[in-house]
Structures are given as C-alpha cells and as structure tokens.
C-alpha cells in the first residue's frame, strides 16, 4: 500500500497541472538579476504573522491567505517546487480559545447580571504557546481545504531551530521534504511552538504574547539554504528595505540590495514594523544569500498587490527589495533618471546656439561613424532579416532641420505684462523636465528623439527594444559624445533592456512625460500602466472621409484612394467612408466602389448602407473599428450634419475630411466637427508633423489638453512665470496700500531676455 | 440548555461588533435612491455559481469567497442582518468526487500501463445532484471556518422553490430565519439539490450539468420578499443591465433601472452570461422590487472590485444596476453630460459677441435678483453662521471683466502655414469640451466658473456642496436663464448633491477636464479618483523665500511678512524661509526673527539651522511641510546655488522668491530654478491669476503640461488644425508626384476666419 498511496497522492497533486516549465537551473549561486527569477524552480514562501493575521483584530486574513494559496498553487502547477513557512497558528488559536473562555465566562456572568453585560467583559491574556497548539490543527485544516480547491496536496511539518543543530534530525528533515517535493506536495512548515521556550513578554498583537518573529525569519533562511531553494520570498507588512528610516524626507525603497552596500543603510529603532524589525530580516536574508538562495523581502499585506505579489516577484517585476550578490556595472534606472535631470538642467541653461551645436555634432557623428552603426544594425537584423534598412545619412539631414528649429524654442517670451510700476511679469517657454520615450524596434527613432529633447532642453530616458539593442547602444554613445561638447553628456540615458516598461511607468515624480513611439497597442499598454505620469500619444485613429453630394468626382476618388491606400496601417488612414445618400445610385458612387475594388480594399457595410442594398457586403461588427489594413467601412448619411453626428459618435477625434465643392457646407463642417484635424478637400494622410511643417514630429496626440494633433517641438515645452519687482507686496495693493495694478501688455522682445549661462 | 446555547451563540456572534448603526427603517417599500441603501438593515446577498467558482476550472474561487465573507461579516458587525443565498455545492462536490473517481481509476490504469499515463484519462461526467450532495457539507464547513475568523456564527438552510408553495413550510422557514437573525447568526441558504428534479442537460461548467441558475435567482427573490429584506444584492459575472446587448456599439450599462422603462431594454439571446441569462435575473429582480425589496445586480467576479463590491453597494456607490420604482424627476448625470456637450457645441459655434452677451446677462441677473440670491444664501447659512458674506454685486463686476476677455478666446488663429500651393493650414483655438468643476461650500464660485466656461465655449457640469445647495440652485437657474438668450440653456448643468464625487470622476470619455476648486485635500482626493480624466489643480504649495546675503533689509522684511502673513492658508504663502549663512549673526537676521515673533509666526528649525544655534526652536519633522498657518520653517544655505538645490529637492515647484540686490545672482536664480513661478524681490502672494492680469483665474496648476502656474481663460482652450485644399493627396508629394512642400508661414489675420453661425 505504500507504493499505491504515494502514486495516488502524486497523481492527485498533478491533476490540473499545465505542462511543466523547462526549469532545470542547478543550484549553487543566487541569481544576479530580477529577471532571472523566472528561472527559479524551488521557491520557499515565508508568511509573517502580519500577513496571515488581519492586524489589530487577530483573526486570520482569509482573503489574503486565499490569494497567496492561489498563487502558490499556480506556480506549483507550472512545475515549480513550492514550500511555505507560515505563521498564524497563534492567531488562529487565540480566536478559538477566546471563544471557549468567553463561553464559560458569559454563562457565569449572565447568571449574575442578566444577559446584556457581555460587551464589557475583560478578555483574559492568553499564553502564546497554548494558542499556537490550539490553532495549529485548525490552521492546517484551512490550508488543506484551500489547496484542495487547486487540486494540490499539502503536508504539515513542525520544526524548531534546534532541529537544525542535530545532524541526524537535519538529514531526516531534509529527506522528508525532498520526498514531499518529489511527490508534488506543498510542505507547510511552522515552528513547533509548543516545545519552544516561553516567549519574551512583548505583546504585539492585542493581549497575546507573540512568538518572536525572528524565529520564523531565521527558520525560513535555514530551510531555504538546507533545501537548496533558488528563491526565498519573505512576506511581511513592510515594503522592503529603505536606505533611511521610512517616513523621513529622503527615504527611498531599495529595489535591489547588494551586501557590500550594507553601510549605506540606516537602521531605525523605534518602529515596530519599520527598520527595527528589518535588521533581523536582513540578517536572515543575507545568510540565505550567502548560502546561494536569492531573497526578496516584500509587503504581503498591501490590498492592491497581494493578489499577485508572489507571481509578480517570480516574473521579475520590481516588488519589494531583491537581494543580489552581483552588483551590476552601470547605475540603476533611478540613478540614471537623477543624472539625466541634473544634466538636463544644465542643458536647459545653455545658449540656444550651443544646443544647436550639439545636434549638429550628432548629425556629423551619424555620417562619420556610419559603418560602425550599420555593422551594429546588421548584427541586430540577423535573426529577422526583413527589417527596414537603416539610413544614417537621411537621419543626419533630419537632425540638421531640428537644429535650426531649436534656435527659438527654450526661453522664448510669450507674454510680458507691466503689473505695476517697476513690477514686470514675463511668461517664458521652458523644458518640461525629464521625458521617457519608449520605442519599438526601429532604432532611427533614437537620434530623432534625442535631437528633439536637446532642442527643447529636456532630459531624456530612452527605452528601446531588445531586437535593436546593438544599434541603440552605438547610437546612444554618439548622442552622449555630442552632448559632451558642452558638458551635458548625462542628459540622455539609455535604459537597460532588462527594465520592464511597467516598472518605468511607475517612476512617478521622477519622470514628467512619457512618449510611446510604436504600435497603438504599445500606446494603450503604456497609458494603462502610467499612473500619475502624463502620456503623449494617440491610442486610436478612426478617421472618416465624408463625400458630400456636391463633391467633385476627381477630388473624391483621389482623396479616398490616398486616405485609405497610401499607407493603410497609419493612424491617419481612413477607416470609414461616409457617403451622402443622394450619391448612392450615381456614377460617382460606382467609380468609388470600382476604385476600392481595384485597390483590393475589402468593404464592410454600415447598417444604413446595408439596408439600401439588395446584396450587401458583410455588415460591420462595430462602426468604431480601426482596420489598419486594406479594409474600410462604408456608411450612408442624409446630410453633412448627420455626417458630423456620426463622426462625433463613432470617431476618435483624430482626423476627418469633407469632400465638397460647396464652401458653405465645408466651412460648417470644419467649424462644427470636434476633431484634432479637420480637412476640406485634402487627404487625411496630411495629418503629420512633417507635412504640417512643424519640423520634427514628436507624435500625434488625441488628448484634448496640452497638445492636440501632430505635435512639434512646442509639445515638449511648458512655461514659467518670471516676476521682477523692487520689494512689492500684495499688501501694497490692498485698500490701505499705496499701489494699483496696471496690467499693461508690453511688446514681446525679440532678444531672449534674462538668459545667462551658469558657468 | 436551549436558553443557554442560544444566549451563548448570540454573544459569540456579537463579540467584536462595533456599536450597531441606528438602522430602524420599516420595511414596506423599496428605496428610491442608491444613497438610501445606507439605511438598509436586512440584506440578502445572492452568490451565483459564476461568483463562487473559478470559471473554467470549477474549483471554488476561494479568494473571492473570502472577501465576500469579510464584507458580509463587517456589515453584520455594523448591526445589519445579513443573509446569504449561495451556489457552489456542485462545484465543491465535483472537485471532491473527481478525486475519488480518479483515485480508483488511476490504480486500475496504473496496473495496466505503468504510472505515466494519468494525464490522458478521460474524466467521467458527474451528475450534478450527486455533486451537490457530496459538496454541500464541505461548502458549509468552509463558510463556517471563514465566518469564524470574524467571530460570526452561521447556520445552514436547505430549501426548494416548492417549499414556498406550502404555507405551513413557509411559516416554519420564516420563523426559523427570524430566530437566526434575532440571534445574530448569518443564515446560509442553498437549494436542496438532492431532492429537485434532474437538471436540463445543458452542460455549462465543463463536464457537469448545472442546476438551472433560475432556481437560485427566484429563490433569492422569494426569500428577500418573504423575509421583508430591505435590499437584495445579486452577484454574478455580469456588470448589470445594459440598454442593448453588451458589446454592441451603443450598449450602455444602466446605473438605475425603472420598471416602467422595460421596453427600452433589448434582450439578446446568444450569450450564456449576457443578456440572455439576464432576462431571468431581471424577472426575479422586478418580482422582489414589487414585493418592496430594493435590488442591485452586480458583477461579483471582477478582480478589481470584488473586495468591496458589497460594501460599495451598501454605501450607495454606483456599482452594477440598481432597481428603483421611483423615477427621479430630472435627468441622470449621464444625460446631463450629453445635454451639456450638445448645447456646448452650439455655444462654441456662437459669435464671440454672443458669448459676451450671455455673460453680461448673467451679471445683470445677479444684481437684479440679488434679494432672491441672498435669501437663499441665508437659508444655507443658518446651520453654520460664520460663513463668508456673499456679494452678488462684486461678483457681477468680475463677470463683466470676463465678458471682455471672452472676445478673442475661441477661434483665435495661432498659426497659418501655406503647406503647398492652394493647401493652407490653420491652427485655431477651440474649447476643450465638457468641464467638470467640483467646488466646496463657497457658492460665489458658481457664477465665476460659469462665466469662464461660457467665455471659452465649454460645456460645464457643476458639483457644489450640500451646505450651499439653495444658493447654488438659484445661481444655476440664473446662469441657464442667461444662456437661454442664445438658445444654449443646457450648456451648464448643476449635478445633484446626491451624486458622489467619486462616481463623477469615473465618467471617462464623457468629461474632458476636471477642475477642483477648494482645499488641497479635495484636489488630492479628486486626482486620486479621476482615472483617465485630466485634473487641473495644484495639490501642494510649498513655497520658499530665499534671502541672499546681498539682500536689502527693508525689502526682505516686507516680502517675508507679506509672503507668510498676508493669508497664511493660501497655497502661495511662504512655508520655508531660506537664509544665506552669512546673514546669521547680522542685525537683518534678528530683525526677521523679531518681525516673525511680532506677527505670531511659529518657527521651526531646519536641521542645518538648528546646528548653528545653542538653543533652537523645535526641529522640523519634514522639510516638505505645507503649514498653511502662521508657522514656517527656517533653514540656512551656503549660497544661491544651494538654495536652488534645496528648493528642487523639497519644494513643490509652485512659487519661489529670491530677495537680493545683486542682479546677476537674481537672474541666475530665476533661470536655474524650475518652478511655475519664480520671483525676484516680490512677495510670493503675487502668484495669482487676477494679480498676473490674466483676468479671471481658473486655478493654479502645478502640473508641468498644458497649463502651469496661475491659469486664465487660455487653460480652458485647446486647438484644432484646419486644412483647406483642392483635392491634394500625400501621393502628390511623393518622388513620382508633381508637388513640393512650401511650409511658408503666413501672417495671422486679426479677423477670425472661417467662422459662421450654424443657424
């Protein structure tokens, strides 16, 4: 029966398992980077008492526990070997013993004083070890019930730290755990509190002495090393390790902690859960790290992240503090951002000519070092040969145009007002600050965006794709070389390809504007991930061409063909063709259909159009579709006004076109339609910064604030207000004061005022 | 023992209860508004099988269940009477029976073919009623274990719909349930599936016939009415009731459903969980509503809201669809927004003079109807007598100024470009769209903001505080009366005080910009709540005055006094005084301290300042404090550059001042410091739209995009690009094309071009 039961248990545990991951990493040394954690096969999750209980009320945090169980079961079913070190028996037992005592007390008290006095009863202080003993069975039953829901078997292990000092016991424990893991069972380990010495009398949880948490920390670290775990995840109610006491002005959560940096940490003493308790946790973590196990300390009680804290860590996301022995050569992305901001401030204080010189220097470098760039590009392209050819020469020409337009971007006076005698106000253009540009494979984006940032005096973080890593690296080196001529090398930083876009979008307060350059999927993803940081970019381009009944045949055919077929994947390509009803059975309409057929455009019919036809093309699923291909929807409208209504309802306020010879109709359309770009007798494809003559294009914005439509350099600028007085106060202008407001508009000087270099 | 056990159970259930809410509503008719749901005493929560199971895998959704239990227990502990109708026994039993069958199968199979073939085993189809019977005990045990964590007792009730047809059974059930509620026990009710007829063979959950969900819906409705519940919350995996099949272009989730509107609903048929299954749910809901129980149908499976879906509903928040018999007189806030947008478009197309006329008409009305306004204001003020006096006269003067500045706001041409021959581009100012202004008590905000919206051609939703409801109502009537003179009455809407700010902030895609006017707490709350809608407003004003060693004594004293004491609660008041080190032991420094003492300003010392003193004032907790009172921090810096660094590190980029006689130092400070407002020898209190001469002030923005610092009318405008051609296409400019780009800047005409009225 031994063979039978083992086999059966094992099969039960494995039942809904996905095909196991190819995880075969040999244990020996810890992982160097968070992204390596995806390779972790054997993982020990330690749940501190703060995670398992609900804090003040001492019941178990059931929801939290359930989601932790769900994540552990999921990882187990991926083929990983999961172990849990849990707290919580004390809390569970306390709840239970309290009931028992209350029950007997209440009966006694009720006999004395009636039944309404129960609330005031003082609660007895319960002994932690007794609580633990009483709670252990219930806690395990709960874990088992929960894991059963995920078809995962569990096993209970009770140990004390002393067990590790006895070699025979250690060997026994080790072999038991290995046997359980082999059978796909999740061991749930707890300290055998009933046989440990009485706890020190610091009552943390109300009215209950707590088993010193140090025990569970060092127990988890010991077990992790003993079992050669790849990763120890220690969850408690702290976010991780800070560089100074949390709550102080400068405290920063450390994303990664290197043991060599230990002197840079200030341990506080006051807080219960702060850095005080942290010292023991860090000691245990360092001990595990030395033993070859990677460690992440994270908050398991944060309601927003608890549901995926463990899986996020295993996916390499920036949660809590990761302990690594291998310090990377370069700075962290946070340090890069700081460096960029600081150098960016110097860049902004340069003379416009100096910024122009930097851009020209970059243009020169692109042609001089062409061969180097092209060979790097070739290296990148080998895996996927059909990428676009990269032309440093064309890039260089574009850059020189940006250099020209950079002359009057920063420090331009937009408004001057004499507020009162000797009190003058100026509104001047200034850079936005630190930009984060995230771009997909095409590396020609890098020099362009760099030139735009330099021209507008902004600091820049660049995040490119892995596919163009070599090209991006050399292009970034050239940008820094150009910046060096005026000592602002660090203003442009290339972010490591290891960094997750999602993590970068969380650098609130460090980054002022995010600009995604790539597919609309990329834009949407980033808009979703960027909390609190503005994103400049269009998410959808559902552009319309409306052909009025007074349209010219030639213009209509030309414009529709160009709007749809010139580059169907572009955001400014036509998606819906609106046709005035009177055109329906005219030669113009047939010509349009013929042209679309010749161009192989697949036609979908809007509901109204379909109702006019005997045999109609497939009806559209939604009038809000962005096909991005040689496909379009045709719909019929009764009038220009109905066309406007249709576009307001189904469009994305990107670019919409009217084709008509009637100027009145056209002007009404242009006035009434609320889109970023409204065109009369011109292709929607003109909605583009270069075609608009804005010089370089930052992007196309469908937002309604800051910048709208094609965005040029101006979109990378904001303003500041400069007021120069002679000791003026608001009180001077009060009823008792001696001054009055003049608010006189002054002419805006052509020379940039008040600009000096900082050197 | 009967008395004893009842008493004990009751006391156990009540143990950690908060003091019960004063809920004493007599049942009889359902609630009219969501906000009334806070009064619901007896609540029945119905958990559909989609909520209790994990969907495809058929295990229980433990995390979800745990959070539902937590919410129910919390409400129970508030003194409400909670009941649960649950599904899930089938799923629980299936999981269990599968194990049993698998176990025996696996042994047999292993004997035949070795142990690696288990994965391919076909699973037997299990009979739903058997699953239910097998699962019932486990499910109840789980509920009990979970509720025990919240010190809440549960009881199991199994019923069938037939039980309701037998009067005696009904009476028995009724009295049992009442007895349980009286004892503070949560009854958990399920259908007695073992004795119901075999289910129809539609296998919804993989491989298991499901007990028709209709049973549980009508069971819950019956029970709710029978038990005179105030509220039935029916949770499943649909968001609620839509006005047309979900997923179609126009489908809108109904916030509130009135039985009279039933014809306006389109029921689809295809989807399992869509509107098809909805019909039965709606029928049950209407039945309960007729019986006097309010109903909310909501999604209990949405990971982001499950943790508070029940408590949110009971707090009156807009979750799912609320069934109400009392249709409110006015339109819903969604309808108001639509009306405002539509009328706003007409407002934007008026001539500037017409918008000006509307504002002047409003100004006239304010003086003409002064008495009416003041008497409404008096009514509002009675409860809290120390409110500010309201002056329609002053307001009226301010409005006339806005009327003047409105003349050249909308339709101003900012840029004209000849893109090519006969292809001309204009960038013109247009309104942003629909503004939502949320303001705290001061009702004088309403006419001001209305005038600003009219001047900029924007539609406006106004949300004021309850404290000024009467004044706001009359002021809004006057605004609409003024708007009527050009037929755009609906462009300004006053939102009912019933609407929660949080719900309004969710009206993404309907509202383009939110402007909070009030405390910085209000601004912060709204910035947090507004997902996807931009918010214009400052959240913090940590302003600095830096006194250089070359400062004039008189100017320094004057500016510091004004910056701190003129209005300490203002966001542009000084919070930190930075002093050059060389000043420390000079008479100027003593004079500053004397002045601050005379003005009763409490001084806190920065760490560096403290280190210079033998006896220092209390050291600051944080250098980032906004005191908003007669308090400030003093810190010492070694140089202007150090002052700039300090402000960059601890400031909020609002307004910062240098006091010096050295022009070079001043200009460097003005250039280097990256704040919205940088002043030289002038009080920080000048950072204000009116004082800057911007006419009316929309607010002060500390954002870095769109608008920065004091925002005037321009902050309520965006732009659009108008292109007029003669059939131009992008292809005309290609290498094979006949045209070339000119990109010639044209002078901007003073007359507004292309503007016609739509009438």
Interface residues (C-beta under 8 A of the other chain):
Chain A: X4 X7 X8 X11 X12 X14 X15 X16 X54 X57 X59 X60 X62 X63 X65 X66 X67 X69 X70 X95 X98 X99 X102 X103 X106 X107 X110 X115 X118 X119 X138 X141 X142 X145 X146 X148 X149 X150 X151 X248 X249 X303 X307 X345 X349 X417 X419 X423 X425 X430 X432 X433 X512 X513 X534 X552 X554 X555 X558 X559 X561 X562 X563 X566 X622 X623 X624 X650 X664 X666 X667 X668 X670 X671 X672 X674 X675 X676 X677 X678 X679 X680 X681 X682 X683 X685 X686 X687 X691 X692 X693 X703 X704 X705 X706 X708 X709 X710 X718 X719 X720 X721 X722 X723 X724 X725 X726 X727 X728 X729 X730 X731 X733 X741 X743 X754 X755 X756 X758
Chain B: X4 X7 X8 X11 X12 X14 X15 X16 X54 X57 X59 X60 X62 X63 X65 X66 X67 X69 X70 X95 X98 X99 X102 X103 X106 X107 X110 X115 X118 X119 X138 X141 X142 X145 X146 X148 X149 X150 X151 X248 X249 X303 X307 X345 X349 X417 X419 X423 X425 X430 X432 X433 X512 X513 X534 X552 X554 X555 X558 X559 X561 X562 X563 X566 X622 X623 X624 X650 X664 X666 X667 X668 X670 X671 X672 X674 X675 X676 X677 X678 X679 X680 X681 X682 X683 X685 X686 X687 X691 X692 X693 X703 X704 X705 X706 X708 X709 X710 X718 X719 X720 X721 X722 X723 X724 X725 X726 X727 X728 X729 X730 X731 X733 X741 X743 X754 X755 X756 X758
